[in-house]
Amino acid sequence: MRGNSMAIEQAAAGWLARRDGDRWNADDEAALQCWLEADVGHRVAFLRLQAAWQESGRLQALGAGWQDRAAPARGHWQATPADRREQMLQAMAQRPATMRPARQRRFARFAMAATLAGCVLALAWGWRSQTRVDTAAYRTAVGEVRTLPLADGSRATLASATGIEVRLSARARDVALSSGEAIFEVAKDPRRPFAVAADGYRAVAVGTRFSVRRDVTALRVVVTEGTVRLDAPATAAGAIPSVMLPAGSVALVRGNGLLVRSLPLADAQRLLDWRDGLLAFRDAPLSEVVAEFNRYNARKLVLADAQAGALRIGGSFRWDNTEGFVRLLEAGFPVRAEADTGRIVLHSR
């Protein structure tokens, strides 16, 4: 054991002397770090000699002469400064442990304890970073549209009356959509898929742009960039386990049925115009149009009869201008509006 300890200390002295020289470079530093990490004893010996070197003022004394009790090695005064530094450190390393000052022995014990504590802390931090989960919840009010950055670099745009919960960890990025609709612009991270869960389904992406909408009776996914995998819940009888949705895809889930349409990209993007304050319709029944307006306004539109609800509507309208939309209906369709404080009732005529 004594021989092994002496060899370690002599090696530590050699490293310390070389590091103090003029030719030390990045490769030398990398080699030193490997030697230090190979064994706790290596690090303790190196730290002890480094502390003794610094505390005894040997860096200043090298230019003046030899300060150890023993005689200098042969050729010391003819040697280069770097050679003399190594000779002195080797002599320090060769002293018996009993001859070392008590202060140095205490430092050695402290250094070993500090090294072990550092290893424990590093392991604990690594474990914590792997198991840590950051959770945040967001919600918008009726008539509010909000874009917010997520901690992983992604962005989420929440439509009116929308709620999400975000859970980010070292291995996964999970979002739960409890109500409403949200557009997700996903930061690329192949190691951590980005998944949005709604009504048992999961829309999974690595780096892409898509929206998920959850209504009482339906779930809709619109993909405008990249590819999204839509996973069906295990309990959905007869459902396809998963389907790939490229850009331009619109997936609609009602009950256990799944309908996937492929649209021109411009048409798919138009379905997300609500982000810019617009609602776009193409030959949609007035009943559907009314439901969309009601998602964004506290003052509701009410259909008085099925005949009015069956009228077909097309165009883009501002969702915050319900009264203007009603005036257009009365001017161009067989519709009569009856307004009061809390609602506007639409009658066919």
C-alpha positions in Angstrom: 0.0 0.0 0.0 2.9 2.4 0.9 4.5 1.8 -2.5 1.2 2.5 -4.3 0.6 5.6 -2.3 4.1 6.9 -3.0 3.7 6.2 -6.8 0.4 8.2 -6.8 1.9 11.1 -5.0 4.9 11.2 -7.3 2.6 11.1 -10.3 0.5 14.0 -8.8 3.7 16.0 -8.3 4.6 15.4 -11.9 1.2 16.6 -13.1 1.4 19.7 -10.9 4.9 20.6 -12.1 3.9 20.2 -15.7 0.8 22.2 -15.3 2.8 25.1 -13.9 5.1 25.1 -16.9 4.9 27.1 -20.1 4.0 24.3 -22.5 0.7 23.2 -20.8 -2.1 22.9 -23.4 -5.7 21.7 -23.7 -4.6 18.1 -24.4 -2.5 18.1 -21.2 -5.5 19.4 -19.3 -7.8 16.7 -20.7 -5.2 14.0 -19.8 -5.0 15.4 -16.2 -8.7 15.4 -15.8 -8.9 11.8 -16.9 -6.1 10.9 -14.4 -8.0 12.7 -11.6 -11.3 11.1 -12.3 -9.8 7.6 -12.5 -9.4 7.3 -8.7 -10.3 9.3 -5.6 -6.8 8.8 -4.4 -5.4 10.6 -7.4 -7.5 13.7 -6.7 -6.7 13.8 -3.0 -3.0 13.5 -3.7 -3.1 16.2 -6.3 -5.2 18.6 -4.1 -2.9 18.1 -1.1 0.3 18.9 -3.1 -1.4 21.8 -4.8 -2.5 23.3 -1.4 1.0 22.7 0.1 2.6 24.3 -2.9 0.4 27.4 -2.8 0.5 27.8 1.0 4.3 27.6 1.4 5.0 30.3 -1.2 7.1 27.9 -3.4 6.1 29.6 -6.6 7.8 32.8 -5.5 10.8 30.9 -4.0 11.7 28.9 -7.2 13.6 31.8 -8.6 15.7 32.2 -5.4 16.7 28.7 -4.6 15.9 25.3 -2.9 13.8 25.5 0.3 13.4 21.9 1.2 15.3 20.4 4.2 16.9 17.8 2.0 19.7 18.5 -0.4 18.7 19.5 -3.9 19.0 16.8 -6.6 22.1 16.6 -8.7 21.9 19.1 -11.5 19.2 21.1 -9.8 20.9 24.5 -10.4 21.7 23.6 -14.0 18.1 22.5 -14.6 15.4 24.6 -16.2 12.8 26.3 -14.0 10.3 23.7 -15.0 12.7 20.8 -14.2 13.4 22.4 -10.7 9.6 22.7 -10.0 9.1 19.0 -10.7 12.2 18.0 -8.6 10.8 20.0 -5.6 7.3 18.6 -6.0 8.8 15.0 -6.2 10.7 15.7 -3.0 7.5 16.9 -1.3 5.7 13.8 -2.4 8.4 11.5 -1.1 8.2 12.7 2.5 6.8 10.2 4.9 3.2 11.0 6.0 4.4 11.5 9.6 6.7 14.3 8.5 3.9 16.3 6.8 2.5 19.2 8.8 -0.7 18.4 10.7 -2.3 21.1 8.7 -1.6 19.2 5.4 -2.9 15.9 6.9 -6.1 17.7 7.9 -6.4 19.2 4.5 -6.0 15.7 2.9 -8.8 14.4 5.0 -10.9 17.4 4.2 -10.1 17.1 0.5 -11.2 13.4 0.5 -14.4 14.2 2.2 -15.1 17.2 -0.1 -14.4 15.0 -3.2 -16.8 12.3 -1.9 -19.4 14.9 -1.1 -19.0 16.4 -4.6 -19.5 13.0 -6.2 -22.7 12.4 -4.1 -24.0 15.9 -5.1 -23.2 15.3 -8.8 -25.0 12.0 -8.7 -28.0 13.5 -6.9 -28.2 16.4 -9.3 -28.0 14.1 -12.3 -30.8 12.0 -10.8 -32.9 15.0 -10.1 -32.5 16.5 -13.5 -33.6 13.2 -15.0 -36.7 12.9 -12.8 -37.7 16.5 -12.5 -41.0 17.5 -14.0 -42.0 21.1 -14.6 -45.7 21.6 -14.6 -47.7 24.7 -15.6 -51.4 25.4 -16.3 -52.8 28.1 -18.5 -56.4 29.2 -19.3 -58.1 31.9 -21.4 -61.4 33.6 -20.8 -64.2 33.8 -23.3 -63.1 36.2 -26.1 -59.4 36.0 -25.2 -56.7 34.7 -27.5 -53.3 34.3 -26.0 -49.9 33.2 -27.3 -47.4 32.1 -24.7 -43.9 30.6 -24.8 -43.2 27.2 -23.2 -40.1 26.3 -21.2 -38.8 23.9 -24.0 -38.8 26.7 -26.6 -42.2 25.8 -28.1 -45.1 28.2 -28.4 -48.8 27.6 -27.7 -51.6 29.9 -28.9 -54.8 29.4 -26.9 -58.2 30.2 -28.4 -61.2 31.5 -26.4 -62.1 29.5 -23.3 -59.2 27.1 -23.6 -57.4 25.3 -20.8 -54.1 23.3 -21.0 -51.7 21.8 -18.6 -48.0 21.4 -19.6 -45.7 18.8 -18.1 -42.0 18.9 -19.2 -39.3 16.5 -18.2 -36.0 15.3 -19.4 -37.7 12.5 -21.4 -41.1 13.8 -22.4 -43.2 16.9 -23.3 -46.8 16.3 -22.5 -49.8 18.7 -22.8 -53.3 18.0 -21.6 -56.0 19.9 -23.4 -59.0 20.1 -21.1 -61.2 22.4 -23.3 -61.1 24.7 -26.3 -58.5 24.8 -29.0 -54.8 25.5 -29.1 -52.1 25.9 -31.9 -48.7 24.4 -31.0 -45.5 25.4 -32.7 -43.1 22.7 -31.5 -39.4 23.2 -30.9 -37.4 20.3 -32.5 -36.1 17.8 -29.9 -36.1 14.2 -31.3 -35.3 12.8 -27.9 -38.5 14.3 -26.4 -41.6 13.9 -28.4 -44.3 16.6 -27.9 -47.7 15.0 -27.2 -51.1 16.7 -26.7 -53.7 14.6 -25.0 -57.4 15.2 -25.4 -60.4 12.9 -24.8 -58.1 9.9 -24.6 -56.4 10.6 -27.9 -52.8 11.8 -28.3 -51.4 13.9 -31.1 -47.6 13.3 -31.1 -45.0 15.4 -32.9 -41.2 16.0 -32.8 -41.0 19.4 -34.5 -44.0 20.7 -36.3 -47.1 23.1 -36.2 -50.6 21.8 -35.5 -53.7 22.5 -33.6 -55.9 20.4 -31.4 -59.6 21.3 -30.7 -61.8 19.6 -28.1 -65.5 20.1 -28.1 -68.3 18.3 -26.2 -69.0 15.9 -29.1 -65.8 16.0 -31.3 -62.1 16.2 -31.4 -60.2 17.9 -34.3 -56.5 18.0 -35.3 -55.3 20.3 -38.0 -51.7 19.9 -39.2 -50.1 22.9 -41.1 -46.4 21.9 -40.9 -44.5 18.6 -40.5 -46.2 15.4 -39.5 -48.3 14.4 -36.5 -49.1 10.9 -35.3 -52.6 10.6 -33.8 -52.8 7.7 -31.3 -56.3 6.3 -30.4 -57.1 5.3 -26.9 -56.9 1.6 -26.2 -60.6 1.6 -25.2 -61.8 2.9 -28.6 -63.5 -0.2 -30.0 -62.6 -0.7 -33.7 -60.4 2.4 -33.8 -57.1 2.4 -35.7 -54.3 2.4 -33.1 -52.5 5.3 -34.8 -52.5 7.3 -38.0 -49.9 9.6 -39.5 -51.1 13.1 -40.5 -48.9 15.1 -42.9 -49.3 18.8 -43.4 -52.7 19.7 -44.8 -54.4 17.0 -42.9 -57.6 17.5 -40.9 -58.6 14.6 -38.6 -62.1 14.7 -37.0 -63.1 12.2 -34.3 -66.7 11.7 -33.3 -67.5 8.9 -30.9 -65.2 6.1 -32.0 -65.2 7.2 -35.7 -62.2 8.9 -37.3 -62.4 10.9 -40.5 -59.2 12.2 -42.1 -59.3 14.7 -44.9 -56.4 16.0 -47.0 -56.8 19.7 -47.9 -54.7 22.2 -49.8 -52.3 23.7 -47.2 -53.9 27.2 -47.6 -57.3 25.7 -46.7 -56.0 23.9 -43.7 -54.3 27.1 -42.5 -57.6 29.0 -43.0 -59.1 26.9 -40.3 -56.7 28.5 -37.8 -57.5 32.1 -38.8 -59.2 32.6 -35.4 -55.6 33.4 -34.2 -55.8 36.6 -36.3 -59.4 37.4 -35.2 -61.2 35.8 -38.1 -63.6 32.9 -38.5 -63.6 31.4 -42.0 -66.4 29.2 -43.4 -67.0 27.5 -46.7 -70.6 26.5 -47.4 -71.2 25.8 -43.7 -74.6 25.6 -42.2 -75.6 28.6 -40.1 -75.9 26.3 -37.1 -72.2 25.6 -37.3 -71.4 29.3 -37.8 -73.5 30.3 -34.8 -71.7 27.8 -32.7 -68.3 29.2 -33.7 -69.3 32.8 -32.9 -70.6 31.7 -29.5 -67.2 30.2 -28.6 -65.7 33.8 -28.7 -68.6 35.9 -27.4 -70.4 36.3 -24.1 -73.5 37.6 -25.9 -74.8 34.4 -27.7 -76.5 33.9 -31.0 -79.6 31.7 -30.7 -81.4 29.9 -33.6 -85.2 30.1 -33.4 -85.9 27.4 -35.9 -84.2 24.6 -37.9 -84.9 26.3 -41.2 -82.7 29.2 -40.2 -80.0 26.8 -39.0 -79.9 25.0 -42.3 -78.9 28.1 -44.4 -75.5 27.8 -46.0 -72.8 30.4 -45.2 -69.4 31.2 -46.7 -66.8 33.8 -46.1 -64.5 35.3 -43.4 -65.9 37.3 -40.5 -64.4 38.9 -37.4 -65.4 36.9 -34.4 -65.5 40.0 -32.2 -68.1 41.7 -34.4 -71.2 39.7 -33.9 -73.6 42.6 -34.6 -71.9 43.2 -38.0 -72.3 39.6 -38.9 -76.0 39.7 -37.9 -76.6 42.8 -40.1 -75.0 40.9 -43.1 -77.4 38.0 -42.4 -80.4 40.2 -42.4 -79.3 42.0 -45.6 -78.4 38.9 -47.7 -80.4 36.0 -46.2 -84.0 35.3 -45.3 -83.2 35.9 -41.6 -84.7 38.3 -39.0 -82.8 39.1 -35.8 -84.4 39.9 -32.5 -81.9 41.3 -30.0 -82.0 41.7 -26.2 -79.4 42.3 -23.6 -77.9 38.8 -23.3 -78.5 37.3 -26.7 -79.5 37.7 -30.4 -82.3 35.4 -31.7 -82.2 34.5 -35.4 -85.6 33.7 -37.0 -86.1 32.5 -40.6 -88.5 34.6 -42.7 
